[in-house]
Each structure stands twice: as structure tokens, then as C-alpha cells.
């Protein structure tokens, strides 16, 4: 079940490993292929085996249904592809011509052609009725691992072990563009539903998005091997730091989205990464109970902050870059000398783990958020607790941060809300209610007029800091979003997600203007001023 993830049935019958499984267009049947030299059709409702497709002389790699579901095409190690009647299982035609194993097969959108991908370094197009070879797509320098038609059927994209994907004209067989950038074999390539993009997956542990016309690489940050917990901008907005469960922090060029530095040294998951005020250093927080300071250019580890008795969830620099504050599962926050690594102050008072800790803009105060349901303000010099806020919020506190002028605090809570508070009195001012689940981070825009929040519902949201009105919902991640922050100029938001990616989003004034116009039209029936 694609919603709950429940296992519905097991299809048993093959006498060897199963290489592929494909659902028919109407969802009523499943086609499987196996090392046992057969493909099999199954009833998707009962799990009963309907037909065994026998004819290949060796393992069958993949299978695909025609758009109307009446035929099946299979790819074999015997160098052939074969067309079958999906009802009777009768073999209709054999597609012969490849000089090596056929890895992948697919029908064109109109069902009139078949594309095959082979280890002989070519892809081929065939007439799906007669089996006549129509076009040979020859240009790769390694095995071709997949071949897929565009939604309109005018183009084909192929993937190859030569590290490239290529776009081809279906009629002429001319190569239209070579998609170069992967550092390993490209395992698959396919078009987006509108045909404007191509997505590729590679042995280099990345997936990449490309412009399907020009072949230009349009990268979403892909480099981590596991979920990404946090993403933050450098002070000048030119770089992004991402922290991941794969134990590394990656630094990226924010303009080209290219990975430029890898910070590797933590022994467990890395929960956060933040730049120093001058952008020359990065501080990281990890499950290995340490925080670490790194040179952002050379990736050299400068100092290890050791003292916490449990996981360290957050670490950030003071405004002058001389200190670091950390928050830990041991229930404390700690201040450190950023150069020597000496522990300066321990902030004790929380009765549960501290999710986040950060300085006020003037460096005089520290703000901590805890799973004990409170956010606390501390004197950064003495470690004295100045105020407790957020006790009115149900559920634990995930995150808290000061407004740029230090007069407000925004908190992110397990109750599905973010809240704004007066930083002097602790009075609750606004409730930002809209996420469908816990809110994991909340931060102000550089001018203090907006707030961006991230949630376990897979979205980030932008709010008006004066009224609490939701201005924009940022949707696109396929899993929980752990953090979201504005760029230094306020025109972009960076998000980090359990789907293994960090993403940059443009937040133009036009986005907000469009929302305002839509609401005006809803109220008054026109977007034109009266």
C-alpha cells in the first residue's frame, strides 16, 4: 500500500532472483522478470500467477506494459527483446540486433514503438508491431543502462555506464544533447511528466536534474548519503552548509549548487552546521557528543569541543566569532572559547534535552529550547537564567531564535505551532498555526518582518511577523523538513529534509504580491484597484 506502506501480498513462483517488477497501466496486473529466464504476469488483487512468459535463453532483466496494457515487452541476457500478448502469454515478435545483454525496454506513449538499452553501448528503436528496427542511437562509450521516451514521444533519453545521459531525436536518431556531470555510471534517466526536465540516478551517489532542451545541469543538493538535518547560509549568502546523518557536512556554492568542501571527522550523525560571522569557519554538532570547529576553505579541523555527556544537537557562533554555544541531550547548553576549545560556562536549568541554543545579535544573551516544554533566556557572561518563556505552549520546544533587533523571540513547538514572544517580558504575542505536525525550526528574515518555519509535515512556511498571517507554503520535499532559514538578503530560503536533500527556494516580493492579489480578488471579485 503506497500510503501506509503495509505489505499486501507476496508474489511467489520464480525459481531464482527477481530483477524487476512493473505494474500495468490500469493497476490490475504485475509483470516480474527473473534470473530463471522467465517473465511472469500476476493478478494485482489476488496475487495469483496468470501467465509465464517463456522464450528467453537466459535471465530476463526488465519488462514493460504497453500503454493500453494489451502487450508486454521484455529484455533479456540473450541479446533480444520480446513482445508478448499480455492476455494469452503468446510470443508475438522477437527484436534481434543487439550484440550484448538488453538491460531495459519501454514502449513509446502511443504504443507504436519500443526502445531498448543494451550493454553493447547502443539503444535502439523498434516498430512495436512488426519488430522492424527503426533507429540505432549510437554514441555512448559504455553499456546503456536505460532508455525512456519523452511524454510526447518525440525524444528518448538514455543512461550509460560512461557517466553520461543523452537526449535523442526519435525520428532521425540524432543526438540532441549530452548530459555530463556525474562521476560514475548513470543507472537510469527519465523525463518529468511535462517533458521539460530529465532526472538521472548514478553510482556516484547523486541524482541530478537537467534541462531537457539544453542539457544544462539543474542540481538539487545531492551528495549526502542519508537524511539532511540542517542547512544554513554563509554570512554573504554565497555558500550553504548542510549537515547529515551520513556523518559529514558539505559546503556548497549557492549559485551553482555545486559541492565545494567536505567536512569529515565526526564519528556519528551530524545534526547542525553554522558559519562564523566572517564565513571563515564552520561549527558542527554531532551525535558523537562533540562539536567541532573547521576551517571553511581547507576543511581542516581546528578544535574539538568536548564536555557534553550526550548527543550535541546544535552549535553556533557568537556575533563576534569568539565563542560557540552548544545544546545537548544531556540537558545543558555550554559556552566555549571558539579558538582554544575551552569550556567557559555551563547553562543548567532545563529538565530535558536542549534542542537548540543561539546568541542574541549583541552577544549578551543566549536562547535555549528544550523538550521540557520551555525556552529560556540566559546571561551569556555569567550563565545566569534571566527568563523562562513558552511554558504556555503544549509540547516540547524544538527551536528558538531572536529577532534581528533582539526584542522578539520566535519558538517552534511540538504542538504544531510557532509562537512569537516579547523578549523582555516573556509575553506571548502571536501563534503561527498551519503546520500539520511538529514545527522543527523558526527564524526571522533579516529585516524582521517575516518568519520562516519548517515542519515534520514536509513543508516550510513564510509568515507575516506583525500579523501572524501565513504568506507562503513551500512544498516539494518528499519527507520531513528539519530546518529552514532566510538568506542574508532575505530573497531565498534554504531547507533541509529527511529526503536527503537541501533545497534553495526564491522568495521574491512577487510571491507575496501574488498571494495578496489572489486574496483581494477573492474578496472583491477583481484584482484591479477600485
C-alpha atoms as one frame of an Amber mdcrd trajectory, in Angstrom:
protein
   0.000   0.000   0.000   1.682   3.206  -1.194   0.104   5.316   1.563   0.553
   3.180   4.677   3.497   1.092   3.499   1.667  -2.095   4.515   2.664  -5.275
   2.681  -0.401  -6.556   0.821   0.833  -9.812  -0.676   3.899 -11.793  -1.738
   4.196 -12.972  -5.349   5.918 -16.355  -5.246   6.726 -18.584  -8.192  10.068
 -17.594  -9.728  12.875 -20.105  -9.304  15.595 -17.501  -8.927  16.259 -13.866
  -8.103  13.685 -11.321  -9.315  15.246  -8.452 -11.287  12.239  -6.176 -11.841
   8.550  -5.710 -11.099   6.187  -3.406 -13.021   2.510  -2.578 -12.507   0.236
  -2.394 -15.558  -1.266   0.996 -16.502  -4.673   0.102 -15.034  -3.132  -1.369
 -11.880  -4.709  -4.781 -12.345  -1.573  -6.790 -13.101   2.106  -7.041 -12.261
   4.914  -8.169 -14.579   8.051  -9.606 -12.986  11.351 -10.744 -14.508  13.862
 -13.183 -13.148  17.183 -14.914 -13.430  15.128 -18.076 -14.080  14.765 -16.972
 -17.764  11.065 -16.142 -17.431   8.787 -13.173 -17.003   5.513 -13.681 -15.161
   2.196 -11.862 -15.038   0.252 -11.724 -11.770  -3.182 -10.587 -10.652  -2.572
  -7.498  -8.501  -5.733  -8.082  -6.452  -5.288 -11.742  -5.543  -1.584 -12.359
  -6.150  -2.416 -15.290  -8.425   0.041 -16.112 -11.203  -1.706 -15.542 -14.548
   0.898 -16.300 -17.214   4.515 -17.408 -17.562   6.381 -15.843 -20.498   8.962
 -18.385 -21.653  11.309 -17.872 -24.586  14.411 -16.008 -23.473  17.625 -18.005
 -23.340  18.955 -16.585 -20.098  17.989 -14.152 -17.313  15.275 -11.589 -18.080
  16.268  -8.111 -16.903  13.165  -5.968 -17.228   9.639  -5.762 -18.600   7.164
  -3.059 -19.524   3.480  -2.882 -20.410   2.148  -1.130 -23.494   0.048   1.966
 -22.711  -3.200   0.039 -23.221  -1.926  -2.929 -21.207  -2.505  -5.429 -24.029
   1.173  -6.256 -24.612   4.336  -6.792 -22.624   7.922  -6.248 -23.760  10.845
  -7.981 -22.053  14.627  -7.507 -22.113  16.971 -10.470 -21.944  20.547 -11.502
 -21.393  20.299 -13.365 -24.706  20.592 -10.029 -26.540  16.933  -9.891 -27.541
  13.795  -8.066 -26.517  10.479  -9.859 -26.964   6.891  -8.735 -27.365   4.117
 -10.800 -25.778   0.342 -10.844 -25.698  -0.486  -9.861 -22.121  -3.666 -11.935
 -22.106  -2.562 -15.263 -23.528   1.185 -15.018 -22.929   1.848 -15.792 -26.609
   5.148 -14.511 -28.021   4.364 -12.003 -30.798   7.760 -10.902 -32.110  11.474
 -11.069 -31.279  13.550  -7.879 -31.515  17.015  -9.020 -32.627  20.029  -6.879
 -33.435  21.848  -6.025 -30.224  25.287  -7.577 -29.700  25.007  -7.725 -25.920
  22.629  -8.068 -22.979  19.462  -5.938 -23.254  19.043  -4.183 -19.899  15.884
  -2.073 -20.260  12.859  -1.814 -22.522   9.971   0.637 -22.757   7.023   1.458
 -25.011   6.511   4.868 -26.584   3.498   6.828 -25.241   1.390   5.826 -28.256
   2.480   2.163 -28.030   3.753   2.102 -31.613   7.469   1.877 -30.815   9.765
   0.168 -28.335  13.101   1.473 -27.023  15.807  -0.941 -25.889  19.021  -0.291
 -23.963  21.940  -2.678 -24.270  25.362  -3.469 -22.914  26.653  -3.212 -26.492
  26.696   0.584 -26.000  23.626   1.368 -28.082  19.926   1.983 -27.690  17.543
   1.040 -30.487  14.032   1.949 -31.543  11.746  -0.721 -32.987   8.341  -0.966
 -34.601   6.162  -2.468 -31.860   4.006  -4.430 -34.317   6.391  -5.791 -36.956
   9.565  -5.792 -34.840  11.468  -3.894 -37.553  14.499  -1.943 -36.335  13.856
   1.760 -36.972  16.779   3.711 -35.472  20.080   2.967 -33.748  21.079   5.502
 -31.070  24.845   5.138 -31.100  27.175   7.446 -29.201  27.721   6.178 -25.680
  31.143   4.810 -24.770  29.817   2.218 -22.337  26.857  -0.023 -21.668  23.477
   1.696 -21.977  21.516   1.082 -18.783  18.139   2.633 -19.649  16.176   4.230
 -22.471  12.935   6.163 -21.956  10.637   8.180 -24.200   9.595  11.756 -23.527
   5.884  12.248 -22.693   5.177  13.352 -26.273   7.256  10.548 -27.753   9.467
  12.839 -29.849  12.632  12.268 -27.827  14.428   9.496 -25.979  16.783   9.852
 -23.031  19.420   7.183 -22.443  21.681   6.488 -19.471  25.054   4.828 -19.652
  27.946   3.416 -17.682  30.108   6.014 -19.462  28.834   8.532 -16.870  26.523
  10.412 -19.241  22.883  10.558 -20.221  21.970  11.617 -23.745  18.951  13.090
 -25.465  17.997  11.842 -28.938  15.546  12.696 -31.715  13.240   9.731 -32.233
  12.715  10.306 -35.965  16.287  10.876 -37.086  18.289   9.281 -34.264  20.336
  12.499 -33.978  21.933  13.201 -30.602  20.420  16.429 -29.234  22.398  16.887
 -26.005  24.860  15.056 -23.758  24.166  15.375 -20.021  27.624  15.341 -18.473
  28.397  15.816 -14.805  28.102  12.507 -12.991  31.290  10.946 -11.646  30.113
   7.383 -12.075  27.881   5.165 -14.153  24.425   6.575 -14.788  21.939   3.886
 -13.816  18.725   5.455 -15.055  17.331   8.548 -16.751  13.738   9.642 -17.271
  11.697  12.671 -18.253   9.467  14.707 -15.976   5.733  14.451 -16.748   5.808
  17.756 -18.656   8.949  16.769 -20.599  10.896  19.850 -19.514  13.297  18.097
 -17.136  15.341  14.918 -17.012  16.315  13.226 -13.774  19.286  10.881 -13.609
  20.496   8.486 -10.914  24.117   7.464 -10.683  26.584   5.204  -8.953  28.281
   8.408  -7.728  25.527   8.560  -5.036  23.829  11.566  -6.614  20.678  12.208
  -8.552  20.624  15.245 -10.844  18.063  17.368 -12.619  18.735  18.624 -16.139
  17.076  20.940 -18.607  15.611  18.569 -21.208  16.187  21.003 -24.080  19.640
  22.459 -23.465  21.036  19.646 -21.338  22.089  22.161 -18.668  22.541  20.680
 -15.202  19.979  21.974 -12.672  21.137  20.432  -9.408  19.189  19.948  -6.212
  21.796  19.413  -3.498  22.560  15.727  -3.768  25.716  14.437  -2.228  24.809
  13.185   1.193  24.194   9.502   1.605  21.491   9.946   4.242  18.979  12.443
   5.597  19.993  16.099   5.850  19.296  17.625   9.272  20.215  21.249   8.706
  21.164  23.741   6.013  22.433  27.280   6.597  23.840  30.143   4.558  27.238
  31.759   4.920  27.068  35.419   6.017  27.497  36.669   2.445  24.978  34.170
   1.047  27.460  32.634  -1.370  27.682  29.239   0.307  25.430  26.733   2.047
  26.434  24.276   4.757  24.463  21.040   5.091  24.705  18.562   7.971  23.724
  14.939   7.524  23.175  11.560   9.129  25.975  10.306   6.873  28.440  11.888
   9.397  29.570  14.665   7.088  28.958  18.335   6.471  29.046  19.550   2.876
  29.693  23.124   1.782  28.041  24.170  -1.490  28.254  27.071  -3.879  24.808
  28.673  -3.550  24.804  29.986  -7.122  25.767  26.827  -9.000  24.616  24.341
  -6.298  27.950  22.546  -6.587  29.622  20.828  -3.676  32.913  22.551  -2.840
  34.084  21.232   0.565  33.512  18.088   2.647  33.948  18.239   6.428  34.522
  14.660   7.597  35.632  13.679  11.078  32.591  13.119  13.262  32.027   9.523
  14.285  28.231   9.718  14.309  25.394  11.729  12.718  25.892  15.487  12.361
  22.819  17.478  13.407  23.799  21.057  12.605  26.395  23.232  10.905  26.792
  27.015  11.094  29.255  29.540   9.676  31.234  32.014  11.740  30.308  35.709
  11.250  33.180  36.231   8.803  32.468  32.975   6.953  35.950  31.587   7.507
  34.943  28.819   9.915  32.136  26.324  10.421  30.980  24.809  13.710  29.260
  21.413  13.697  27.250  19.463  16.310  27.105  15.680  16.412  25.689  12.565
  17.973  29.278  11.685  18.921  28.921  14.152  21.893  31.235  16.737  20.374
  31.041  19.988  18.496  33.864  20.805  16.100  35.231  23.970  14.543  36.562
  23.760  10.984  38.384  25.939   8.511  35.758  26.514   5.809  38.280  26.744
   2.979  40.671  23.890   3.688  38.244  21.615   5.627  40.873  21.393   8.379
  39.522  20.530  11.827  40.642  23.357  14.137  39.285  22.377  17.555  37.055
  19.735  19.169  34.642  20.900  21.874  34.459  18.014  24.351  32.473  18.041
  27.578  28.853  17.191  26.896  27.704  13.850  28.302  25.329  13.073  25.434
  24.432  13.998  21.838  25.070  17.597  20.776  22.117  18.891  18.743  23.138
  22.450  17.910  26.176  24.697  17.770  26.517  28.333  16.708  28.990  31.190
  16.917  28.636  34.389  18.918  28.255  37.567  16.804  31.958  38.374  17.171
  33.020  34.797  16.422  34.950  34.417  19.673  32.598  31.926  21.317  30.410
  28.952  20.470  27.210  27.905  22.216  26.037  24.279  22.088  22.838  22.483
  23.105  22.800  18.844  24.140  20.718  15.835  25.057  22.396  15.991  28.474
  20.017  18.878  29.327  22.651  21.618  29.256  23.855  24.325  26.942  27.511
  25.296  27.074  29.618  28.271  26.041  33.083  27.645  24.614  36.093  29.615
  23.521  35.994  29.197  19.739  39.774  29.296  19.335  41.055  27.212  22.247
  38.014  24.985  22.751  37.963  25.813  26.481  34.594  25.383  28.197  33.570
  28.776  29.648  30.040  28.441  31.087  27.513  25.646  31.614  23.839  26.710
  31.409  21.897  24.407  33.757  18.178  24.534  34.399  16.397  22.548  31.728
  14.945  19.218  32.816  15.164  17.570  29.386  17.384  17.656  26.314  18.254
  21.037  24.753  17.354  21.081  21.055  18.805  24.471  20.121  20.979  27.246
  21.554  21.826  30.597  19.965  23.143  34.073  20.793  21.257  37.345  20.588
  22.554  39.745  17.951  24.528  41.729  20.536  26.000  38.557  22.057  24.793
  39.446  25.553  22.153  36.739  25.824  21.678  33.088  24.911  18.366  31.473
  23.953  17.773  27.755  24.529  14.860  25.498  23.540  14.192  22.220  25.324
  11.976  19.170  25.284  10.947  20.130  28.831   8.500  22.497  27.113  10.368
  25.707  27.918  12.553  28.233  26.164  14.987  30.088  28.413  16.985  33.303
  28.154  20.426  33.388  29.817  23.101  35.960  30.517  25.965  34.976  28.211
  28.663  36.259  30.565  27.545  34.766  33.866  25.320  31.907  32.743  22.532
  33.270  34.956  18.994  32.375  33.863  17.157  35.617  33.089  13.719  34.417
  31.999  11.635  31.366  31.166   9.219  31.604  28.246   6.996  29.236  26.253
   5.509  27.465  29.288   2.071  28.175  27.764   2.886  26.081  24.677   1.847
  22.449  24.682   4.598  20.003  23.810   8.362  20.302  23.727  10.290  23.148
  22.130  12.246  22.279  19.006  13.862  25.591  18.272  14.041  29.244  19.312
  15.690  32.351  17.897  15.833  36.098  18.489  14.583  38.705  16.056  17.342
  40.817  14.470  16.733  43.678  16.942  16.532  41.317  19.928  13.044  42.449
  21.005  11.205  39.280  19.946  11.669  35.547  20.236  10.148  33.001  17.850
   9.759  29.408  19.014   8.992  26.172  17.188   6.966  23.607  19.084   5.921
  20.002  19.114   2.286  21.117  19.244   2.385  22.096  15.551   2.702  25.844
  16.107   5.362  28.513  16.104   4.915  31.415  18.521   6.208  34.950  18.857
   7.079  36.312  22.303   8.218  39.593  23.787  11.886  39.028  24.620  11.732
  41.395  27.571   8.583  40.312  29.375   8.067  36.798  28.006   4.504  37.639
  26.976   3.110  35.587  24.089   2.236  37.856  21.138   1.246  35.622  18.190
   0.551  32.000  17.355   1.567  30.813  13.847  -0.771  27.900  13.247  -0.789
  25.998   9.954   1.650  23.087  10.005   0.190  19.603  10.210   2.638  18.275
  12.777   5.549  19.434  14.956   7.405  22.572  13.875  11.143  21.915  13.850
  12.647  25.373  13.245  11.631  29.014  13.114  13.670  32.063  12.169  13.224
  35.715  11.251  14.014  37.336   7.918  16.961  39.759   8.053  14.615  42.766
   8.316  12.488  41.072  10.978   9.222  41.415   9.043   8.771  37.729   8.240
   9.249  34.344   9.863  10.047  31.081   8.121   9.163  27.772   9.760   9.915
  24.116   8.947   7.784  21.133   9.885   7.607  17.385  10.010   4.662  17.708
   7.595   7.241  18.131   4.810   6.678  21.857   4.283   8.252  25.183   5.145
   6.066  28.256   5.577   6.587  32.017   5.482   4.586  34.224   7.874   3.985
  37.934   8.486   5.757  38.691  11.774   3.357  41.543  12.604   0.016  39.808
  11.985   0.850  36.088  12.081  -0.725  35.613   8.637   0.647  32.755   6.515
   2.128  34.257   3.351   3.599  31.273   1.538   3.696  27.466   1.790   6.914
  25.935   0.428   6.181  22.423  -0.839   8.400  19.992  -2.719  10.286  17.840
  -0.209   9.165  14.217  -0.046   9.854  13.779   3.668  10.141  15.736   6.920
  11.744  19.172   6.838  14.132  19.731   9.744  15.217  23.327   9.207  14.540
  26.431   7.118  16.341  29.794   7.121  16.408  33.008   5.121  19.454  34.040
   3.101  21.263  37.164   4.354  19.461  39.335   1.793  16.051  37.781   2.512
  15.403  36.732  -1.109  15.897  32.979  -0.618  15.093  30.247   1.871  17.171
  27.113   2.359  15.547  23.950   3.697  16.946  20.632   4.928  14.970  17.403
   4.828  14.880  13.741   5.724  14.543  13.055   1.988  18.327  13.501   1.794
  18.288  16.911   0.109  18.695  20.551   0.971  16.896  22.949  -1.355  17.050
  26.636  -2.231  13.807  28.498  -2.826  13.449  32.020  -4.275  11.260  34.207
  -2.052  10.581  37.208  -4.251   8.304  40.061  -3.358   6.229  38.915  -6.321
   5.381  35.706  -4.472   3.798  37.680  -1.691   2.211  40.143  -4.114   0.556
  37.271  -5.939  -0.910  35.983  -2.707  -2.228  39.442  -1.872  -3.792  39.789
  -5.312  -5.475  36.401  -5.048  -6.969  37.308  -1.696  -8.106  40.714  -2.978
  -9.794  39.010  -5.931 -11.462  36.512  -3.615 -12.908  39.341  -1.539 -13.819
  41.824  -4.233 -14.028  39.818  -7.454 -11.211  41.717  -9.226  -7.505  42.415
  -8.856  -7.894  45.945 -10.214  -7.866  48.764  -7.696 -11.292  50.434  -7.177
